Amino acid sequence: MVKRRLNSYRRIIVKIGSSLLVDAAKGMLRRTWLESLSDDVAELREHGNEVVLVSSGAIALGRSVLGLKRNALKLEEAQAAAAVGQIALARAYTESLKARGIDAGQILLIPADTEERRRYLNARATIGTLLQFGAVPVVNENDTVATAEIRYGDNDRLAARVASMMGADLLVLLSDVDGFYTAPPDENPDAEFLPVVDKITPAVEAMAGSAGSDLSRGGMKTKIEAAKIATAGGTSMVIASGKVLHPLAAISHGGRATWFPAAASPVTARKKWISGTLKPRGAVRIDAGAIKALRAGKSLLSAGMRSVEGGFSRGDAVAILDEDGREVGRGLIEYDFAEAKLIVGRNSREIENLLGYPGRAEVIHRDDMALSIAEE
């Protein structure tokens, strides 16, 4: 079922394209538009929603400052433009959100940050902590160091990766198009608008044409790829026009948009992935008290561990066993094997003294765990 009001979704990722944020002719920030977006974010926050912004625009802003007029930039020119533009972009978001009593935090990612487990856990923990403190994370691809071989290539897919990583309920792609059509509407007057796409089939993928602008690397094809990533991870997605002021409020008030509902919730999709896809690299035996805590929806703490087995690394999947060796679940572990062995059975307050650094209290966080025993 599609819930069209954005405040119906707990955690929302909003992707903002360069052409919305930057005036191509002047190479300047569209401040009035940004202020209206910040109003929308503030309203969602008042309803208790968590918001993460994935914003393009750094290269578009930086190229103007550096006087780079050509559309096709060399890699090193794009990286230099990004270095200048990221400062301007971060300042713009900081000032606009701060005027509404909201702190902003900048997060720069490369593909490995959402694909390699250790870096994935670090990135997710940082964004999650910002949300806990009430800040709005502003995410962008780290174009200053990304190369042609490792870059995402567009922020639609980056936003989808972030949505999956953060277990978001909804991904909003604000674009210069107002939704998904059976053909590119600027090329085909008979193109039909689709308000809902229940499933991404080969026929749907074939409909995706190019809708990119001079400042954007993306197009409708990348948006469909983003939808595949997001919905597979349990995140619903919506494509809507960002050309209007207050674009998020416009969606909630019934503005034209195409919805891609997820078949399962983010939690269900993630737990299915952990339990059925990942191969355990080791095991953790836990006591009866820890099993009771897990059944009540708690995370696994070091005090509940009795032993560890295998040669796992931080971020690997491990089997969770009872004291008789029966599997009671699986999860992604927060420590390397040697570190986990040192803290077996110890209180979380002792971790810093044992390891020499203040590690995480949760050995396996409840969000990274799929149980084969029923939760109470």
Phi, psi and omega in degrees: 000135180272123174258109191278341177277127186295329181288000173281349182253132186291309183238123188236130174256129181241120178261130183243123181280156181301319185294340177278324188270335186237131174284110186299321184292322184261344184065028184240156179293140173274087189293321180297319178295316180298321178298321180292322176297318179297324174300317180297317180298316180298321179294318177297319180298323179296335177272002179090009180279147172264136184232132172239130178259131172248107193243129167276178174121344183296312181293319181299320178288316184293325182295327178292316180298320183274356179074030179270102189271334185292144179294314183269108180266146170294157183305313183293330176290317178298321179293320177295318178298320179296320181300320178285315185291328181297325178294314180295319181294314180299319180295318181298313179294318180301312182293317183293316180287323181297326178297343179250016177076023183241132176275146177245147177230129182273133176234121177251124185239153166239165184309321183299335181292340177247002183241329176270128192302316183297313181289326176301314180296319179296314181297316181296320180295321180295312180296318179298321179292320176302317179296321178298325180276003177085011179272162174254111177291135175245111189256140172214157172293139182281078185293345181287338181237344181294147178246171181300334184277334188243357186285154176296324180093339175193158183272356172296309180291323176301315180299320179294320177296317179296318179300315179293317181299321185267002181061039182290153178273332184213138172247123178253119175259104175275124189223181174269007170242154187261015178153195184254134181240162178291345176202161178302118186294335179282347180252334185230107182294344180267006180299136183258132177283136179247112181288332180221136172241102185288329183212139180270103182259168174304327178294320178295317179298325179292334179288336186292119177249192181271129176226027182282158176250179181298331183264357186244139174270349186270175177196185182295328180299317180290332178290324176292322176297321177296320179298321178298316180295312185295308185293328176295330179269007178089012180255124173287158182223150176223136173254127181214160177289136174254009183288338181276158171288152183053057187295328180287320176297324180299321178297312182297332182269014173096013178299156182299134181194157175249128183256140176238091183289141176279146181286334182223166177286160178303320181294315180297315181297318181293316181293326176295320178296316181294316186282329188247347185250317186279136177272126180298137178260002181178195183211154175233123175268135183232161183271176184297324179296321178293321178299318178298319180294319179296320179295336179271006177090017180270165174277163177273124178256162183299328183298333182274355181277145176248330176193165176231150182224148175097179183245046186287161174243164179303132181095348178286157173280138176228153173279142176255117186246150171279182186291345177265003177090006178278137181285127179247357179167182177220156180195169176266122188271146185269359184227151169293161183304312184298322179289317180299323181297325182289334186254008178304125176076002184262154178291146182302330180292343181271351188301317183298318179292324182287322186257342181089004175207155182281089180288178181286145180293324182273123174288317171227116181288147182300331178287343181254026187226137174236119184264147172260005173250145184289138173280143181276000000 
